[in-house]
């Protein structure tokens, strides 16, 4: 199975400071990298995760306020919900914690035997905290945080398609996923085991409206692969079977390929190495603005045009 599990999820958000406040303060994640969008160097790219930004714990955002990007619309062809894993018995503490920050959390029906709550961020992105006793990952615990309830990492994402058949076919035949469970309107796909961090839920609704990317929507979900050789082999396999796949792109902290699955959700496959300590020591992750080497000559132009932030 070439795919190891989830790597990260990336979304378009509104303002940088509220995003930092939400991800650091409300979710209790660590900022592991402050860099720029490689396709628009006047827009931040924030990476959040556990202590070192381990693949499977990473949530990333592009704060596009002031750049003319309209609000998006959730729908078919998109990741509609990002779910994080928290310990069984912690949801009441999370409800109180979120309420203290003015965030309303809603109980949702137990899914595949796991209780969950749902809420939104300042940009309207949909999140869930799913309570499970099947996640042994060590959490990042922020100053003043509580290790007993802290987020362990990504649990799963929900993608929405109109017809799941071809999506399931690609995920099983090319990516190594298998059907782990089914409920009405939802098929849980798992790879390399079925623990949190290894799951993609394929929700299906024949009448779903078409998604429109923009502020408040997820741009893509990335899956992890062991190394560049396996990534290139997978790329060739996808191309042979009709997928349109990008060339390998160097993201400094991993290398990536991108393609759309048959339901039009944008998938990325990203390598594990070199990781976020490639240009910062572990204790200093996220402190300074890190630019890709090819942008360093433009630092004097880039930095003043990025919104000042505090954290």
Secondary structure as the mmCIF struct_conf table of DSSP 4:
data_model
#
loop_
_struct_conf.conf_type_id
_struct_conf.id
_struct_conf.beg_label_comp_id
_struct_conf.beg_label_asym_id
_struct_conf.beg_label_seq_id
_struct_conf.end_label_comp_id
_struct_conf.end_label_asym_id
_struct_conf.end_label_seq_id
STRN STRN1 UNK A 3 UNK A 13
BEND BEND1 UNK A 14 UNK A 14
HELX_RH_AL_P HELX_RH_AL_P1 UNK A 16 UNK A 20
HELX_RH_PI_P HELX_RH_PI_P1 UNK A 21 UNK A 26
BEND BEND2 UNK A 27 UNK A 27
STRN STRN2 UNK A 30 UNK A 37
TURN_TY1_P TURN_TY1_P1 UNK A 38 UNK A 39
STRN STRN3 UNK A 40 UNK A 49
BEND BEND3 UNK A 50 UNK A 50
TURN_TY1_P TURN_TY1_P2 UNK A 51 UNK A 52
TURN_TY1_P TURN_TY1_P3 UNK A 55 UNK A 56
BEND BEND4 UNK A 57 UNK A 57
STRN STRN4 UNK A 58 UNK A 63
TURN_TY1_P TURN_TY1_P4 UNK A 65 UNK A 68
HELX_LH_PP_P HELX_LH_PP_P1 UNK A 69 UNK A 70
STRN STRN5 UNK A 71 UNK A 71
STRN STRN6 UNK A 73 UNK A 73
STRN STRN7 UNK A 76 UNK A 76
BEND BEND5 UNK A 77 UNK A 77
STRN STRN8 UNK A 78 UNK A 87
TURN_TY1_P TURN_TY1_P5 UNK A 88 UNK A 89
HELX_RH_AL_P HELX_RH_AL_P2 UNK A 91 UNK A 99
TURN_TY1_P TURN_TY1_P6 UNK A 100 UNK A 102
STRN STRN9 UNK A 106 UNK A 111
TURN_TY1_P TURN_TY1_P7 UNK A 112 UNK A 113
STRN STRN10 UNK A 114 UNK A 120
TURN_TY1_P TURN_TY1_P8 UNK A 122 UNK A 123
STRN STRN11 UNK A 126 UNK A 132
BEND BEND6 UNK A 133 UNK A 133
HELX_LH_PP_P HELX_LH_PP_P2 UNK A 137 UNK A 140
TURN_TY1_P TURN_TY1_P9 UNK A 143 UNK A 144
TURN_TY1_P TURN_TY1_P10 UNK A 147 UNK A 149
STRN STRN12 UNK A 153 UNK A 161
BEND BEND7 UNK A 162 UNK A 162
HELX_RH_AL_P HELX_RH_AL_P3 UNK A 165 UNK A 173
TURN_TY1_P TURN_TY1_P11 UNK A 174 UNK A 175
STRN STRN13 UNK A 178 UNK A 183
TURN_TY1_P TURN_TY1_P12 UNK A 184 UNK A 185
STRN STRN14 UNK A 186 UNK A 190
BEND BEND8 UNK A 191 UNK A 195
TURN_TY1_P TURN_TY1_P13 UNK A 196 UNK A 197
BEND BEND9 UNK A 198 UNK A 198
STRN STRN15 UNK A 199 UNK A 204
TURN_TY1_P TURN_TY1_P14 UNK A 206 UNK A 207
HELX_LH_PP_P HELX_LH_PP_P3 UNK A 208 UNK A 209
STRN STRN16 UNK A 210 UNK A 210
HELX_LH_PP_P HELX_LH_PP_P4 UNK A 211 UNK A 211
STRN STRN17 UNK A 212 UNK A 212
BEND BEND10 UNK A 214 UNK A 214
STRN STRN18 UNK A 215 UNK A 215
TURN_TY1_P TURN_TY1_P15 UNK A 216 UNK A 216
STRN STRN19 UNK A 217 UNK A 225
BEND BEND11 UNK A 226 UNK A 226
HELX_RH_AL_P HELX_RH_AL_P4 UNK A 228 UNK A 240
TURN_TY1_P TURN_TY1_P16 UNK A 241 UNK A 242
STRN STRN20 UNK A 245 UNK A 245
HELX_LH_PP_P HELX_LH_PP_P5 UNK A 246 UNK A 248
STRN STRN21 UNK A 249 UNK A 250
BEND BEND12 UNK A 252 UNK A 254
STRN STRN22 UNK A 255 UNK A 260
TURN_TY1_P TURN_TY1_P17 UNK A 262 UNK A 263
STRN STRN23 UNK A 266 UNK A 271
BEND BEND13 UNK A 272 UNK A 272
BEND BEND14 UNK A 274 UNK A 274
HELX_RH_3T_P HELX_RH_3T_P1 UNK A 276 UNK A 278
BEND BEND15 UNK A 279 UNK A 280
HELX_RH_3T_P HELX_RH_3T_P2 UNK A 282 UNK A 284
TURN_TY1_P TURN_TY1_P18 UNK A 285 UNK A 286
BEND BEND16 UNK A 287 UNK A 288
STRN STRN24 UNK A 289 UNK A 289
HELX_RH_3T_P HELX_RH_3T_P3 UNK A 293 UNK A 298
HELX_RH_AL_P HELX_RH_AL_P5 UNK A 299 UNK A 302
HELX_RH_3T_P HELX_RH_3T_P4 UNK A 303 UNK A 305
BEND BEND17 UNK A 306 UNK A 306
HELX_LH_PP_P HELX_LH_PP_P6 UNK A 307 UNK A 308
#
